[in-house]
Amino acid sequence: MEGRVDSVCQHLFPIMAKAHCRTIMFGIESGSQKILDRLKKEQTLEEVESAVTTAKKAGIEIVHGFFVVGSPGETVEDMRATFDFASRFRLDTFGFNRLCVYRGTPLWKEYVERGLVNDAADWYKYFKCSEIDPTCLPGPVINDERTAGLRRLFVYKLTHYLIQILTLLRRFLRYMPLRDVLYLIVKPFLGKKKGQTKAEVMSRAVEHGALKDAAAQLTMVDDHVLERVIEESKAERLRIQQEAERAAAATRA
């Protein structure tokens, strides 16, 4: 399940756990309130911490945090604050990706107005913000700080949440070879010469192949066509649901 920390119904977490909801993924984005406000997330760091803590206390097995680095206006201190923030509470897994701008987002609109992207010529593209926005940190600085932040985060987790880490590793080993699990743990400590695992290469190939092509195809459809398709899909799902309910009622009769 994916959700926003400012709108999720925390009182439902115990019920969700009893219903075998095993994973919740929150879009946290940053450990700096300044950056959250810049990205218009409309959430606070206190709401993030409350949602994560409540989910773990309720028995949700895996709480994942999505973070972004390389945001407009983000400083090295902001990035370090993000990794320190992620260390403090019981996130089981996390991802720290470079912020990209996609067509149709508020940031894309801002970049069009600032002349950083061309809406007509770049409609099928996406960009790492740090590559086009001078208010972002340079790419090499972002990568270096991300690597250093992951090192600190891993060390903190291993020294403060060892049981949680061992439980998570046991789960990973059900689906991943031991060498890949170990590599993911030690990768931030190996320097820049170590590349991706075979699984990561395959994942990126799929992401930048079929999914990217599909996304590009969607952007070529007018908004009113997409809206019509969505409404037709909703109507079809409602029709199927009603037919299923009538069939169930007839069976009970």
C-alpha positions in Angstrom: 0.0 0.0 0.0 1.2 3.5 -0.8 0.0 6.6 1.0 0.6 10.2 2.1 1.5 10.8 5.8 -0.8 13.8 6.0 -3.9 12.0 4.8 -3.5 8.4 5.9 -6.0 7.2 8.6 -3.6 6.1 11.3 -6.4 4.7 13.5 -6.9 2.0 10.8 -3.3 0.7 11.0 -4.2 -2.0 13.5 -7.1 -3.2 11.4 -5.0 -3.2 8.3 -2.4 -5.3 10.1 -5.0 -7.8 11.2 -6.2 -7.9 7.6 -2.6 -9.0 6.6 -1.5 -5.6 5.1 2.2 -6.3 5.3 3.8 -3.2 3.7 3.1 0.6 3.7 5.1 2.9 1.6 5.2 6.6 2.4 6.3 9.5 0.1 8.4 11.3 2.7 10.7 13.1 0.2 12.9 15.1 2.6 14.0 15.5 6.2 14.1 19.3 5.8 10.9 21.2 6.3 12.2 23.9 4.0 12.4 21.4 1.1 9.0 19.9 1.8 7.5 23.4 1.6 9.5 24.1 -1.6 8.1 20.9 -3.2 4.6 21.8 -1.9 4.2 18.5 -0.1 1.8 20.1 2.5 3.1 17.8 5.2 5.3 18.3 8.3 8.2 16.3 9.7 6.1 15.6 12.8 3.4 14.0 10.6 6.0 11.8 9.0 7.4 10.6 12.3 3.9 10.0 13.7 2.7 8.0 10.7 5.8 5.7 10.6 5.8 5.2 14.4 2.1 4.4 14.5 2.3 2.0 11.6 5.2 0.0 13.3 3.4 -0.1 16.6 0.3 -1.4 14.9 2.2 -4.4 13.5 2.8 -3.4 9.9 5.8 -5.5 9.0 7.5 -3.2 6.5 7.3 0.5 6.4 9.1 2.0 3.4 10.1 5.6 2.9 10.5 7.2 -0.5 13.0 10.1 -0.4 14.3 12.4 -3.1 17.6 14.3 -3.3 18.7 17.1 -5.6 15.6 19.2 -5.1 15.6 22.9 -6.1 17.1 25.0 -3.4 18.4 22.0 -1.4 21.7 22.4 0.3 24.3 19.9 1.5 23.0 20.5 5.0 19.4 19.7 3.9 20.6 16.5 2.3 22.4 15.5 5.5 19.3 16.4 7.5 17.3 14.0 5.3 19.5 11.0 6.0 19.7 11.8 9.7 15.9 12.1 9.8 15.5 8.7 8.1 17.9 7.2 10.7 15.9 8.3 13.7 12.8 6.2 13.4 11.8 2.7 12.5 11.8 2.7 8.7 12.5 -0.8 7.5 13.4 0.1 3.9 14.1 3.3 2.1 15.0 4.7 -1.3 16.9 8.0 -2.1 16.4 8.9 -5.7 17.5 12.0 -7.7 14.5 14.2 -8.2 13.3 14.3 -11.8 10.7 16.5 -13.4 8.0 15.0 -15.5 5.5 16.6 -17.9 2.2 17.4 -16.2 3.6 18.1 -12.7 3.6 21.5 -11.0 7.4 21.6 -11.2 7.3 21.0 -14.9 5.0 24.0 -15.3 7.4 26.1 -13.2 10.3 25.0 -15.4 8.4 25.9 -18.5 7.7 29.4 -17.1 11.4 29.7 -16.2 12.4 28.7 -19.7 14.3 25.6 -18.5 12.2 23.2 -20.5 10.2 23.6 -23.7 6.7 22.2 -23.4 6.3 21.6 -27.1 9.7 20.2 -27.9 10.3 18.3 -24.6 6.8 16.8 -24.1 8.0 13.2 -24.1 11.1 13.7 -21.9 11.9 13.9 -18.2 14.9 15.5 -16.7 17.0 15.2 -13.5 16.4 18.6 -11.9 20.1 19.0 -11.1 20.9 18.8 -14.8 18.7 21.8 -15.8 18.0 23.8 -12.7 20.9 26.1 -11.5 19.3 26.2 -8.0 20.0 22.5 -7.5 23.3 21.1 -6.2 25.6 19.7 -9.0 25.1 16.0 -9.8 28.6 14.9 -8.4 27.9 16.6 -5.1 24.5 15.0 -4.8 25.9 11.5 -5.5 28.8 12.0 -3.1 26.5 13.2 -0.3 24.0 10.4 -1.0 26.7 7.8 -0.7 28.0 9.3 2.5 24.5 9.6 3.9 23.7 5.9 3.1 26.9 4.9 5.0 25.8 6.8 8.0 22.3 5.5 7.8 23.4 1.8 7.5 25.8 2.1 10.4 23.1 3.7 12.6 20.5 1.1 11.7 23.0 -1.8 12.4 23.9 -0.3 15.8 20.5 0.8 16.9 18.0 -1.5 15.2 19.9 -4.8 14.9 16.9 -7.1 15.4 14.8 -5.2 12.9 17.7 -5.4 10.4 18.1 -9.2 10.9 14.4 -9.8 10.5 14.4 -7.8 7.3 17.4 -9.6 5.9 15.7 -13.0 6.6 12.8 -11.8 4.5 15.0 -10.6 1.7 16.8 -13.9 1.6 13.6 -15.7 0.7 13.6 -13.9 -2.7 17.2 -12.8 -3.4 20.6 -14.6 -3.6 22.7 -14.1 -0.6 25.4 -12.3 -2.6 22.9 -9.7 -3.9 21.7 -9.0 -0.3 25.3 -8.6 1.0 26.2 -6.4 -2.0 23.3 -4.1 -1.3 24.5 -3.7 2.3 28.2 -3.0 1.5 27.7 -1.1 -1.8 27.8 2.4 -0.2 31.2 1.5 1.3 32.8 0.2 -1.9 33.5 3.5 -3.6 32.5 4.6 -7.1 34.0 1.8 -9.1 31.4 -0.8 -8.2 28.4 -1.0 -10.5 24.9 -2.4 -10.4 24.0 -6.0 -9.7 22.5 -8.1 -12.5 19.1 -7.6 -10.8 19.5 -3.9 -10.8 20.5 -3.8 -14.4 17.5 -5.8 -15.4 15.2 -3.6 -13.3 16.6 -0.4 -14.9 16.3 -1.9 -18.4 12.6 -2.6 -17.8 12.0 0.8 -16.2 13.7 2.7 -19.0 12.4 0.4 -21.7 8.8 -0.7 -21.7 7.5 1.5 -18.9 9.1 4.6 -20.4 7.7 3.8 -23.8 4.2 3.3 -22.3 4.5 6.6 -20.5 5.5 8.4 -23.6 2.5 6.9 -25.5 0.2 8.2 -22.7 1.6 11.7 -23.0 0.5 11.8 -26.7 -3.1 11.5 -25.8 -5.1 14.6 -25.2 -6.3 15.2 -21.6 -10.0 15.0 -22.5 -9.4 11.6 -24.1 -7.7 10.3 -20.9 -10.5 11.7 -18.8 -13.1 9.9 -21.0 -11.2 6.6 -20.8 -10.9 6.9 -17.0 -14.7 7.5 -16.7 -15.5 4.6 -19.0 -13.2 2.4 -16.9 -14.9 3.4 -13.7 -18.3 2.7 -15.2 -17.2 -0.7 -16.4 -15.8 -1.6 -13.0 -19.1 -0.5 -11.4 -21.1 -2.6 -13.9 -19.0 -5.7 -13.1 -19.3 -5.1 -9.4 -23.1 -4.8 -9.6 -23.3 -8.0 -11.7 -21.3 -9.8 -9.1 -23.5 -8.5 -6.3 -26.6 -9.6 -8.2 -25.1 -13.0 -8.8 -24.2 -13.4 -5.1 -27.8 -12.3 -4.1 -29.3 -14.9 -6.5 -27.1 -17.6 -5.1 -28.1 -16.8 -1.5 -31.8 -16.9 -2.6 
